[in-house]
Amino acid sequence: MRNWYAYHSQKTMKHSYASVGKSGMYLTREHSALCRGDIVWVVEGDLSNPTNYSLVDCFSYEEASYPPFSPEYSRFKIYIQGNKSFLRIPVSLDISVEWMAHLHGQYITKQKFFCPLHIEPKVQEGLSHVSGVKF
């Protein structure tokens, strides 16, 4: 089981993650290392300036869907979905905390929106710590 980081931008997607009502992410490409049962941690950036960040979901990848998708999602190649969220409520993230500053600087600002976390153990530990979700 691997852990993955995913980013949902309200600005780019034109809606909040919660408005969809289920655990899942649209991806612009398939990731050959992604397997069913892997854990996906979803960080969301809101519409504020400066952007506020929250951990909005943590789910186990269970199934995939492929195009055709509705027109607003036509640029995506795959939709991965889980059955339930391991989070009880969204958790605000503090960009001044070292692991979150690293995630922001090395991933969010560089538009790396879906990445494995095994190469970033401090980020994975930080997400687990703030959420209380342990595997």
Backbone as CSV, one residue per row, in Angstrom:
resi,resn,N_x,N_y,N_z,CA_x,CA_y,CA_z,C_x,C_y,C_z
1,MET,0.845,-1.173,0.000,0.000,0.000,0.000,0.894,1.241,0.000
2,ARG,0.655,2.109,-0.967,1.360,3.386,-1.055,0.428,4.518,-0.670
3,ASN,1.027,5.621,-0.279,0.286,6.842,0.002,0.588,7.845,-1.103
4,TRP,-0.438,8.596,-1.504,-0.333,9.590,-2.566,-0.879,10.922,-2.088
5,TYR,-0.308,11.992,-2.602,-0.798,13.339,-2.374,-1.553,13.775,-3.630
6,ALA,-2.730,14.367,-3.440,-3.500,14.933,-4.558,-3.903,16.354,-4.181
7,TYR,-3.947,17.228,-5.177,-4.308,18.616,-4.931,-5.556,18.985,-5.718
8,HIS,-6.507,19.594,-5.015,-7.732,20.097,-5.640,-7.739,21.612,-5.488
9,SER,-7.741,22.313,-6.612,-7.785,23.773,-6.609,-9.209,24.227,-6.907
10,GLN,-9.812,24.959,-5.971,-11.149,25.496,-6.223,-11.123,26.443,-7.417
11,LYS,-10.044,27.187,-7.560,-9.939,28.140,-8.659,-9.928,27.427,-10.011
12,THR,-9.106,26.409,-10.135,-8.990,25.677,-11.392,-10.242,24.853,-11.692
13,MET,-10.728,24.153,-10.673,-11.864,23.245,-10.882,-13.211,23.971,-10.893
14,LYS,-13.247,25.191,-10.370,-14.459,26.017,-10.330,-15.535,25.460,-9.387
15,HIS,-15.099,24.692,-8.412,-15.984,24.192,-7.357,-15.139,23.640,-6.222
16,SER,-15.763,23.517,-5.063,-15.044,22.927,-3.925,-15.025,21.407,-4.061
17,TYR,-14.069,20.810,-3.411,-13.979,19.346,-3.401,-15.236,18.750,-2.775
18,ALA,-15.693,19.337,-1.684,-16.857,18.812,-0.961,-18.129,18.846,-1.792
19,SER,-18.221,19.756,-2.739,-19.449,19.885,-3.525,-19.739,18.661,-4.391
20,VAL,-18.730,17.856,-4.665,-18.922,16.643,-5.465,-19.619,15.561,-4.629
21,GLY,-19.342,15.542,-3.332,-20.037,14.628,-2.436,-19.521,13.208,-2.391
22,LYS,-18.349,12.969,-2.943,-17.768,11.623,-2.861,-16.254,11.717,-2.885
23,SER,-15.603,10.642,-2.484,-14.147,10.577,-2.441,-13.619,10.158,-3.804
24,GLY,-12.902,11.068,-4.463,-12.345,10.744,-5.768,-11.587,11.912,-6.345
25,MET,-10.786,11.634,-7.357,-9.980,12.662,-8.023,-9.906,12.376,-9.514
26,TYR,-10.035,13.445,-10.296,-9.752,13.380,-11.729,-8.261,13.604,-11.915
27,LEU,-7.647,12.810,-12.776,-6.213,12.916,-13.036,-5.973,13.128,-14.526
28,THR,-4.933,13.883,-14.844,-4.620,14.157,-16.242,-3.824,13.034,-16.898
29,ARG,-3.346,12.099,-16.086,-2.652,10.932,-16.657,-2.753,9.764,-15.687
30,GLU,-2.568,8.582,-16.231,-2.552,7.390,-15.388,-1.180,7.280,-14.725
31,HIS,-1.152,6.683,-13.557,0.091,6.472,-12.809,0.250,4.969,-12.634
32,SER,1.241,4.399,-13.291,1.387,2.940,-13.314,1.616,2.350,-11.922
33,ALA,2.175,3.123,-11.000,2.432,2.608,-9.650,1.200,2.680,-8.749
34,LEU,0.153,3.371,-9.166,-1.061,3.487,-8.367,-1.835,2.184,-8.417
35,CYS,-2.134,1.633,-7.239,-2.825,0.349,-7.146,-4.068,0.469,-6.268
36,ARG,-5.024,-0.376,-6.532,-6.199,-0.418,-5.663,-5.748,-0.686,-4.235
37,GLY,-6.351,0.033,-3.298,-5.966,-0.083,-1.902,-4.974,0.981,-1.463
38,ASP,-4.357,1.691,-2.425,-3.458,2.785,-2.069,-4.263,3.914,-1.424
39,ILE,-3.599,4.682,-0.584,-4.237,5.771,0.149,-3.969,7.094,-0.562
40,VAL,-5.029,7.883,-0.762,-4.925,9.188,-1.418,-5.307,10.269,-0.411
41,TRP,-4.370,11.180,-0.146,-4.584,12.331,0.736,-4.868,13.536,-0.149
42,VAL,-6.018,14.178,0.018,-6.424,15.287,-0.844,-6.312,16.613,-0.093
43,VAL,-5.458,17.494,-0.618,-5.285,18.849,-0.100,-6.013,19.787,-1.054
44,GLU,-6.746,20.735,-0.479,-7.487,21.685,-1.302,-7.020,23.109,-1.028
45,GLY,-6.912,23.885,-2.105,-6.660,25.313,-2.007,-7.944,26.056,-2.315
46,ASP,-8.299,27.032,-1.467,-9.560,27.754,-1.659,-9.368,28.983,-2.558
47,LEU,-10.379,29.837,-2.613,-10.361,31.004,-3.490,-9.806,32.263,-2.827
48,SER,-9.401,32.170,-1.565,-8.864,33.335,-0.849,-7.537,33.784,-1.450
49,ASN,-7.178,35.029,-1.151,-5.877,35.544,-1.539,-5.237,36.168,-0.305
50,PRO,-4.219,35.544,0.305,-3.553,34.330,-0.128,-4.434,33.084,0.091
51,THR,-4.098,32.042,-0.624,-4.854,30.795,-0.579,-4.748,30.134,0.788
52,ASN,-5.866,29.650,1.283,-5.901,28.810,2.482,-5.939,27.362,2.032
53,TYR,-5.262,26.509,2.777,-5.176,25.093,2.414,-5.814,24.245,3.501
54,SER,-6.451,23.159,3.066,-7.077,22.214,3.998,-6.853,20.803,3.499
55,LEU,-6.758,19.886,4.435,-6.806,18.467,4.116,-8.287,18.125,4.074
56,VAL,-8.808,17.789,2.900,-10.249,17.612,2.731,-10.681,16.166,2.573
57,ASP,-9.742,15.268,2.314,-10.127,13.859,2.166,-8.906,12.972,2.320
58,CYS,-9.192,11.755,2.692,-8.208,10.674,2.721,-9.017,9.421,2.433
59,PHE,-8.707,8.777,1.315,-9.496,7.600,0.933,-8.610,6.520,0.341
60,SER,-9.136,5.323,0.321,-8.472,4.184,-0.291,-8.988,4.060,-1.725
61,TYR,-8.079,4.078,-2.678,-8.449,3.972,-4.088,-9.045,2.592,-4.353
62,GLU,-10.282,2.578,-4.856,-10.985,1.322,-5.074,-11.361,1.057,-6.529
63,GLU,-11.668,2.107,-7.302,-12.064,1.876,-8.689,-11.700,3.074,-9.558
64,ALA,-11.665,2.829,-10.862,-11.326,3.879,-11.826,-12.393,3.961,-12.906
65,SER,-12.587,5.176,-13.406,-13.463,5.416,-14.551,-12.646,6.130,-15.616
66,TYR,-13.057,5.937,-16.857,-12.333,6.530,-17.984,-13.298,7.333,-18.859
67,PRO,-12.754,8.238,-19.692,-13.623,9.044,-20.558,-14.517,8.149,-21.425
68,PRO,-15.613,8.711,-21.854,-15.917,10.132,-21.854,-16.455,10.602,-20.503
69,PHE,-15.997,11.797,-20.086,-16.496,12.476,-18.899,-17.345,13.663,-19.364
70,SER,-18.047,14.267,-18.442,-18.825,15.452,-18.784,-17.864,16.546,-19.292
71,PRO,-18.381,17.499,-20.079,-17.513,18.492,-20.736,-16.530,19.223,-19.813
72,GLU,-16.947,19.566,-18.589,-16.035,20.303,-17.709,-14.843,19.463,-17.249
73,TYR,-14.910,18.144,-17.427,-13.815,17.250,-17.041,-13.161,16.581,-18.256
74,SER,-13.403,17.103,-19.444,-12.944,16.450,-20.674,-11.427,16.372,-20.812
75,ARG,-10.681,17.227,-20.096,-9.213,17.193,-20.216,-8.575,16.080,-19.386
76,PHE,-9.370,15.407,-18.562,-8.830,14.373,-17.681,-8.857,13.001,-18.347
77,LYS,-7.919,12.151,-17.949,-7.752,10.818,-18.544,-8.316,9.691,-17.685
78,ILE,-8.466,9.955,-16.374,-8.920,8.907,-15.459,-9.541,9.563,-14.229
79,TYR,-10.524,8.894,-13.662,-11.114,9.319,-12.394,-10.937,8.168,-11.420
80,ILE,-10.239,8.431,-10.309,-10.061,7.400,-9.288,-11.008,7.703,-8.132
81,GLN,-11.554,6.639,-7.545,-12.586,6.825,-6.528,-12.393,5.840,-5.381
82,GLY,-12.793,6.284,-4.209,-12.819,5.438,-3.027,-14.242,5.273,-2.538
83,ASN,-14.440,4.346,-1.621,-15.787,4.086,-1.096,-16.173,5.030,0.031
84,LYS,-15.180,5.478,0.807,-15.476,6.344,1.948,-14.238,7.146,2.320
85,SER,-14.479,8.218,3.043,-13.388,9.042,3.542,-12.970,8.560,4.926
86,PHE,-11.676,8.573,5.187,-11.173,8.261,6.528,-11.169,9.505,7.416
87,LEU,-11.403,10.685,6.817,-11.460,11.933,7.577,-12.860,12.156,8.116
88,ARG,-12.947,12.639,9.342,-14.256,12.998,9.892,-14.665,14.388,9.436
89,ILE,-13.719,15.314,9.433,-13.962,16.689,9.003,-12.696,17.212,8.320
90,PRO,-12.837,18.223,7.445,-11.626,18.828,6.854,-10.747,19.449,7.943
91,VAL,-9.445,19.480,7.677,-8.472,20.003,8.631,-7.706,21.141,7.978
92,SER,-7.736,22.329,8.597,-6.957,23.466,8.090,-5.473,23.154,8.202
93,LEU,-4.721,23.559,7.193,-3.281,23.329,7.177,-2.549,24.659,7.287
94,ASP,-1.511,24.662,8.088,-0.721,25.855,8.357,0.541,25.827,7.498
95,ILE,0.640,26.761,6.569,1.767,26.796,5.638,3.090,27.123,6.324
96,SER,3.044,27.599,7.564,4.296,27.897,8.272,4.906,26.651,8.923
97,VAL,4.155,25.566,8.986,4.683,24.308,9.518,5.610,23.708,8.460
98,GLU,6.744,23.198,8.883,7.798,22.772,7.960,7.333,21.821,6.866
99,TRP,6.633,20.750,7.221,6.227,19.776,6.202,5.243,20.379,5.206
100,MET,4.344,21.259,5.678,3.374,21.887,4.780,4.057,22.931,3.900
101,ALA,5.014,23.656,4.444,5.787,24.608,3.641,6.518,23.867,2.520
102,HIS,7.047,22.688,2.830,7.725,21.870,1.823,6.735,21.404,0.750
103,LEU,5.578,20.898,1.170,4.551,20.457,0.224,4.141,21.625,-0.683
104,HIS,3.952,22.773,-0.093,3.555,23.952,-0.859,4.645,24.360,-1.851
105,GLY,5.867,24.475,-1.361,6.967,24.951,-2.200,7.420,23.985,-3.275
106,GLN,7.389,22.700,-2.979,7.907,21.710,-3.915,6.843,21.043,-4.783
107,TYR,5.595,21.162,-4.402,4.545,20.469,-5.143,3.434,21.416,-5.620
108,ILE,2.776,22.091,-4.697,1.637,22.929,-5.072,2.073,24.048,-6.019
109,THR,3.094,24.802,-5.661,3.520,25.927,-6.509,4.174,25.460,-7.808
110,LYS,4.610,24.226,-7.859,5.237,23.686,-9.072,4.233,22.881,-9.900
111,GLN,2.968,22.965,-9.535,1.872,22.295,-10.226,2.069,20.786,-10.346
112,LYS,2.569,20.188,-9.283,2.648,18.733,-9.172,1.448,18.330,-8.325
113,PHE,0.379,17.921,-8.998,-0.907,17.774,-8.328,-1.264,16.348,-7.928
114,PHE,-0.457,15.378,-8.305,-0.689,14.005,-7.867,0.655,13.308,-7.830
115,CYS,1.130,12.985,-6.621,2.479,12.443,-6.455,2.513,11.406,-5.345
116,PRO,3.426,10.432,-5.466,3.586,9.466,-4.387,4.232,10.117,-3.169
117,LEU,3.851,9.659,-1.991,4.403,10.234,-0.760,5.543,9.415,-0.156
118,HIS,5.855,8.250,-0.707,6.941,7.464,-0.107,8.278,8.197,-0.188
119,ILE,8.395,9.142,-1.110,9.629,9.928,-1.211,9.574,11.163,-0.310
120,GLU,8.437,11.385,0.340,8.243,12.535,1.235,7.673,12.070,2.579
121,PRO,8.449,11.291,3.349,7.904,10.747,4.596,7.461,11.813,5.602
122,LYS,8.131,12.971,5.623,7.715,14.020,6.577,6.347,14.588,6.211
123,VAL,6.065,14.716,4.937,4.745,15.188,4.496,3.690,14.149,4.868
124,GLN,3.980,12.886,4.597,3.038,11.815,4.935,2.785,11.780,6.444
125,GLU,3.842,11.896,7.232,3.697,11.916,8.694,2.896,13.141,9.146
126,GLY,3.128,14.291,8.509,2.395,15.507,8.850,0.918,15.372,8.571
127,LEU,0.565,14.841,7.411,-0.845,14.639,7.072,-1.512,13.685,8.055
128,SER,-0.826,12.617,8.390,-1.354,11.647,9.346,-1.531,12.284,10.724
129,HIS,-0.555,13.064,11.140,-0.596,13.693,12.459,-1.760,14.682,12.584
130,VAL,-1.915,15.589,11.596,-2.959,16.619,11.711,-4.360,16.034,11.580
131,SER,-4.458,14.912,10.874,-5.778,14.303,10.640,-6.156,13.266,11.693
132,GLY,-5.141,12.694,12.346,-5.398,11.606,13.266,-5.626,10.276,12.566
133,VAL,-5.443,10.244,11.242,-5.634,9.020,10.452,-4.311,8.260,10.410
134,LYS,-4.330,7.023,10.870,-3.128,6.187,10.903,-3.366,4.901,10.117
135,PHE,-2.323,4.456,9.443,-2.402,3.186,8.705,-1.292,2.269,9.129
